[in-house]
């Protein structure tokens, strides 16, 4: 008997609505034996409801959308939605396997390897680029990872090779596609460790953005080493396609299970697709082209303004908190 499995996404008003719809449409069309897997969409922050049109389409696609206030502490940090939504799902949904997906993904074949075989607790892909990764001692990011390992009580010393720049670093996986065995409590531990790290103000030199993903990696290594590294055809980084060694590039959608396209379709989807130089005769390529034409994933000016404003506000909050910490330590007010 196959294990039960559900997919989890986060959807909020704006661009994420369009991306989530495209993701689920692709799953229902090309997901093969998993095309009818239950999909749970969470809206973890305060804000407007999704549009009536999106909710109607979700209903047609059999997506269960729930608006719960889960990300209370860090609403200006959007990707914090992920550990909070995943932990809630792990605590409330009765399924053997939980799969979290970033909304900027598309499926083009049945993702059968997400149905974890008994010897695995997790299925993931390595992060695309080193960036905040560490190769070990004497690396500039090693202190950050040492702190993470201490907080998360990491016990398995695992190394991976990054997908694009092919560097061997401490286990650092992409959080855009993560399958876990629910009884291992990995998603709940991710949330708990994430909150600890945030409260302590620990982050890499490159800033806050990569914290949730690196905490996930340290958390996995604190619980299990039964980890399936998914093949290149899963979570394929379409935005970095041109940087992958030519002999490892996947140029035909017929050979892909899922793609992670990030922002390449935000400005001009036709230009984005043309730049990739993929096999255009594939029916799946043609399907994506038509869907992009229909969904129009470009951010409007208001969306861009809101995003920039949120980032500036969060930087201000961080600055004020830092000043308060310094004042508390020195007992002297800053000028």
Buried (B, 14 or more C-beta within 10 A) or exposed (E): EEEBBBBBBBBBBBBBBBBBBBBBBBBBBBBEEBBEBBBBBBBBBEEEEBEEEBBEBBEEBEBEBBBEEBBEEBBBBBBBBBBBBBBBBBEEBEBBBBBBBBBBBBBBBBBEBBBBEEEBBBBBBBBBBBBBBBBEEEBEBBEBBBBBBEBBEBEBEBBBEBBBBEBEBBBBBBBBBBBBBBEBBBBBBBBBBBBBBBEEEBBBEEEBBBBBBBBBBBBBBBBBEBBBBBEBBBBBBBBBBEEBEEEEBBBBBBBBBBBBBBEBBBEEBEEBBEEBEBEEEBEBBEBBBEBBEEBEBBBEEEBEEEBEEBBEEBEEEBEEEEEEEEEEEEEEEEE
